[in-house]
Structures are given as C-alpha cells and as structure tokens.
C-alpha cells in the first residue's frame, strides 16, 4: 500500500511554512477554526490529484506571497513538487515527478483520494450543482476521459451561451456547438447513469449495515434516456433554441441535471431524518472507497476534513471501522471526538 510519508507546504493560504510527517495509518490534525487545517487537506489533495477541491490555483496562494509550493514524499521514497509562480510567463503551476516536468498531472501519476468534508453531509439538501460535482469528481478518478469530456463540454457550453446573448444569432451559428454539446454530453450522461447504477446495487446493504435497520435507500439520475442519447440531446438543443435565446443561456443538457435520493421509495429530502440523511452520505462515501479500490487495485487515501464533530457516536464508530486498512488524514477541533476507537499508533498533530 503506497502512502504519503511527508508533506511540506509554503505560502498555502494561511500557512507561510508547514511540515508534517504522516502516519501510514491515521494522522489527526487538531486546531481551532481558522487555524489552517483544511489547507493541509487541500494541499495533500492537490499533490495527489493535481487540482484543488476548493478553488483555482491562484486561490491557494497566501495573501501577498509571490508563489506557493507543495512537496510530498511517498513511503517508497518517490517525491513530487508542485509550484505556482504567477509572475512567470506561463502563469501555470509546475509539477515535478521524479525527473519529469509537467503542467497538468496525468492520470498515471494521480493517486486515488476519497475526500469527506462537512458540505458532503449536506449533499442531499444542497444544490443540484453540488450533487453533480460530487458525482463528477468521483467518476473522474476512475475514468481520465471523463474529466476531459467535462472540460470540453464546459468550453462548448460557454461558447454557445456567449452566442445566445447576441442579437439575431442564427441556428447555423449554434450548430457546431450543439454538435459538441451533444457528443460530450452523451458521454457524461452515460457515465453518470452507469455509475449511479453501480452505487444502487450496493447502497441499500451499505446503509443498513451502518444504521442497523431495514430501510430502503436508493439514488437515481434525474433524466431518463432510451436509445441514442447523443441524438436526443441534439434534438433537445434544437427544440429549445427560442427559449435559450430569450434566456441568454443553454437551458437543457447534463449541466442542468440532478441526482435524486430516495428513502423507503419517497424523496429522502421529504421523509428522511437528519441522521438518516447523513447515514446515506456515509454509505456512499464508504462505497466510494470500495469502488475505487476494486477498479484501480489501489487503496485510496482518505481525507476527513472536520466531519466528526457533526456526527453522533454510532456514526463516528462506523467511520473508524473503515479506517483500519487505509491511510487516513483527519482534521478536527476536538481530538477526543476522533481518537476514541482508533489505533494506538495514531499520529496526533496540534496546530
């Protein structure tokens, strides 16, 4: 099992310099709100996935600092360095893995990560955008082509929306972007539906193993497609041109879709309690770990950012059961809420 052994960061958000040795099992980082705990989790995520889960490369830069840098070392002594100096002509971050210099982290150098943050506990109550991002981030770790399709879809969507804001734009001008949106959109939808079906095959059992209950939990894609998805998307785009012109943006496609959660065959938002909703999210996170390991044959590194304080004792215990075989980095304001039930060799770091 490959694990991160050391982390060093410079000029990352509130940190000027920070170094840490990580346990191969569990590292708990304790500090008050605003002490920079999440920034450490973010830096690890950037080093392993190449991008932040919170913002752009420039957002990470500490106020009034000229550059930032992240260094990590794995237990097999391989190292990687990621830097960003906005003053350089490229204006892009540079990634150095061994003797290779890159400006985007290729899939073969990405290490699978399962991130669990407080917003995830509010996944069901959040916006459709949050649920789409949750699903898209998961799929992207398993399918490098998926993230590429997302980027190309977003670029085409931006171009089409810019045209829709112009007066007297014709269908011929929009056609090239309609083709691109239908092509990349069909790939995105197919992958989302397949992934959700994979979750549904085990979600109910996973939920009840945590809750010790006999409820029915399920997840569904908001839009149903039969036959040629690409042609259906193209027809929808053409059929909504007049409305899109009036609105000034594209009103149909996977960027408008949602993920629907049900509990005992009803909308989970309507009938599930707060604890039941959180158990659904926990079950999905545990499945994320298992699916990634099953498909990649690599144990993902688990990042838990200040979530223990929002869980009751039984759900904390459920989490600790899943930490025994994975490297896990946890942030918290209350160490006592975390360390109970964890192994004795837990590495405890105070900020």
N, C-alpha and C positions, 0 to 999 in steps of 0.2 A: 504494500500500500504506500503510494507516494504521498508525502505530507510536506507542508511548509515548515521549515525549521527556524528561519529567521526572517524578520521584517524590519526594514528601515525606511522611514519617510522623512522628507524635508519639504517645508513650505506647503503642506497639505492642509487646506482650510485653516483651523486654529492652531495647528502644530507647526513650530519652526523646525524642530528636530525631535524624532522619537524613534527608539529602537526597542525591539522586543524579541525574546526567544519564545517560540511557541511549543507547547506540548504536543506530542504525537497523538494524544487523546483529546483532553479538554483543557482549553485555556479560558479563564474567566477574567474579563477586564471590568474592574469596578470603578465607578466615578459618578460624580453628580451630573445632573443635566447640564449640558453646555460645556462639559469638560473635554469633548472631542472623541468620545467612544465610537460614535457612528463613523467618524472619519477614518478610524483604523480599519473598521469593517469594509468601508468603501475602498480603501487603498488595497486591501487584500483582493477584493473583487476585481478591481481594475487590473491588478497584476495577473490574475488568473483568467480573466475573460476579455481584457483589452479595452473595456469601456466601463463607465460608471453606471450605477443603477439610480443615481440621484440627479445627474445633470451633465453638462458638457465638460470637455477637458478644461476649458478656461474657468469653469465654475469651481473647480477643485483648488485653484491657485489661492494661496494665502494672501490676504489683503496687503497691498504694497510690496509684495515679493516679486522678483523678476522671473522666477522659474520654480517648477516643482520637480521632485524626484521620488521614485519608489524603487526600492531594491528588495528582492526576496531570494532566499536560498532554500532549496529543497533538501530532503534528507539524503538524496543521492549526490549532493554537493553541486548540482547544476544551479546556475544563477540566472536571473534576468533583471534588467534595469529598464524602467520606463521613465522618460523625462519629457517635460514640455517647457520650451522657452519661447514665449510669444514674440520675442524680438527677432528670432531667426527668420530668414527669408521664407522658409517652408511654412512656418506658423503651425506646424503639426507636431504631435507628440512622436517621440522616437522610442522604439522598443528594441532592446538588445537582448537576444537569447543566445548565449554562447558567443560565437563569432559572427552571428547573423544580425544584421541591422534591418529593421522593418518599420513601417509607419502604420501598419494595421496588423493586429495579431491574427495569424492564420489559424484555421480550425485545429490543425495538428498540434499547435502549441497551447491551445486552450485547455484548462483543467476544469472538469465539471464542478459546479458550485450549486448548493441549494441555499438560498437566502430566505430568511424568515424575519420579517420586520413588523412593527406594530400595525402598519397600514394593511398588512395581509389579514389581520384579524378582523378588519372591517371590509374585507373584499366583497362580501355579498351586499353590503349596504353602500358601497362606493359607486362610482360612475361606471358606465359601460367601458369607457376608455381604460380605467384601471384593470378591469377584468380582461380586456383584450391584451393589454400589456403583460399581464400575468401569464396568460396562455402563450403569447408570442415569445416571451423570454425563455420559457420552458422549452418550447419546440426548437428554438434557435440553438440551444445547447446540443440537441440531438441531430439536427439537420442543418449543416452550414449553408445549404442552398436556400433555406427558408429565410434567414436574415437578409440574404441578398435580394430575395423576392420582395421582402418588406421595404427595403431601401428603394428598389426600382419602382415599386407601386407608389410609394410616397412622393418620389420625384415626378412621376407621371400625373399624380393627383394634383400636385402643386401647379404644374403647367396647365392642366385643364381648368383648375379654379381661376388661374390668372386670366385665361381666355374668357371665361364666363363673366368676368367683371367688365369686359369690353362691350361697347355698344355694337349691335348688328353682327355679332360673331356668327359665322355660318357652321352648319353641320360638318362640312368638309374640313374646316379648320380643327374641329374637335375630334375628327375620326381617328387620326393617328394616336391620340391619347386614349381614346375609347378602346382601341385595339390593345394598347399596352396595359391598361387597367384591367381589361377582361382576361388577358393572358396571365399576368402576375396575380391578379385577384383570384382566379380559379385555383392556382397552386396554393395560395394561402388558405382558401376555404377548404380545399381537400385535406390539407394537413391538419387544420383545426378540427374538422369533423372526425378524422381518424384518431387524433389524439384524445378528443373527448370521449369517443367510444372506448378507447383503451382505459381511461380513467373510470368510466362507468362499469366496466367489467369487474372492478375490484373495490370501488368506492364504498359500497354498502357494507361489505365484510370489514373493511378497514375502519369505517365509522363505528360499527357495533363492537369491534374489538377494543376501541378506546372507551366508548360510552357504556359498555356492558349492557347493551339494550337490544331491542329487536325492531328498531325503526328502519325506514327505507329512505336512503339518501341517494340522490342522483343529480347529474349535471347534463345539460343539453345545449346544443347550438341554437341560436335564436332563429335561424333561417334554414328552411328545408330545400334541398336541391335534388332533383331527379333528372338523370340524363346528362347532357352536355353543359357543365357549369359555365365554361367559357362563353358559349353562345347565349346562355341565359343572362349572364352579366352584360354582354354586349347589347342584347335586346332591352334590358332594363335601362342602360345608359341612354340609348336612343329614345326610349319611351318617356324618359324624364327630362329631356333637353329643355323644353319650355319652362318647366318648373325650376330647373337648375339655373337657367338664365335669369329668372326672376329673383331667385335666392342669392345668386352670385357664388354658388359653390355646388359641388357634386353631392347629391343627396342619397345616392344609392351605392352599395358596394361593401366589401368587408370592413372598411373603416367606420361603418355605421352599425355593424353587427354587435351582438351581445352574447354573453354566456349566462344561461338560466339555471339556477339551482332550485331543486325541489326537495321537499321533506314530507315523507308519507304521501307522495303524489300531489302535494299542494306547493304553492310558491313558498320557498323557505323564508323569504322576507316577511310573509304574512303569518306563518304558523310556528316557525322555529324560535325557541328562546335564545337569549344571548349566548348561553353556554352551548346550546346545540349548534348554533352558527359557528362558533369557534371550534367546536369539535369537527365539523365538516372541513374547515380550513386546515386543521391539524392533520386530518386524514389525507387530504390532498397533498400536503407537504411531505408526509411520510411516503406516499405513493411516488412522489417526485423523486425522492432518494432512491427508491427501489427500481423505478423505471430507468433512471439514468444509469444505475449500476448494471442492470440487466442488459441494456442495449450497448453500453460502451465498455463493459467489463472493467470499469474503473470506479473506485469508491469516491463519490463526490465529497468535497469539503463542505461542512455545514457551518453557515454563519447565522447566528441567532442574535439579532440586534434588539436588546431591551424588550423582550416579549414576556419574560417570566412574570414580571410584576402584574401583567394583565390576565394571568391565568390562575385558576384555582389549583389547589394541591393535587387533585386527581389528574389534571391535565399536565401539570408540571411533571408528575411521575411518569405519565405516558411519554413525554418528550425524553426524559432521561433514559428510558429503555432503548431508545433509538440512537443514543449517543455512544453506546458501548463499543461499536465497531467502526467508528468514523472519527476523523479529526474534526473537532468542533471548536469554534471560537465564539464565545458568548460575551455580550456586554450587558451590564446591569447596574442599577443604583443600589441594589440590595443583595450582597453576596449570600446572605443567609437563605434567601429565597431560591438560590440556584444550587449551592453546593450540596444540599441535602440529597442523598441518593446517588451522587456522582462518585467516581472512583477516588481513592485517597491521593493518587498522583496528579490530581487536578492542579494546573498551574494558575495561581491567583495573582493578578497584577492590579495594583491600585494606581489610579491617575492622580 
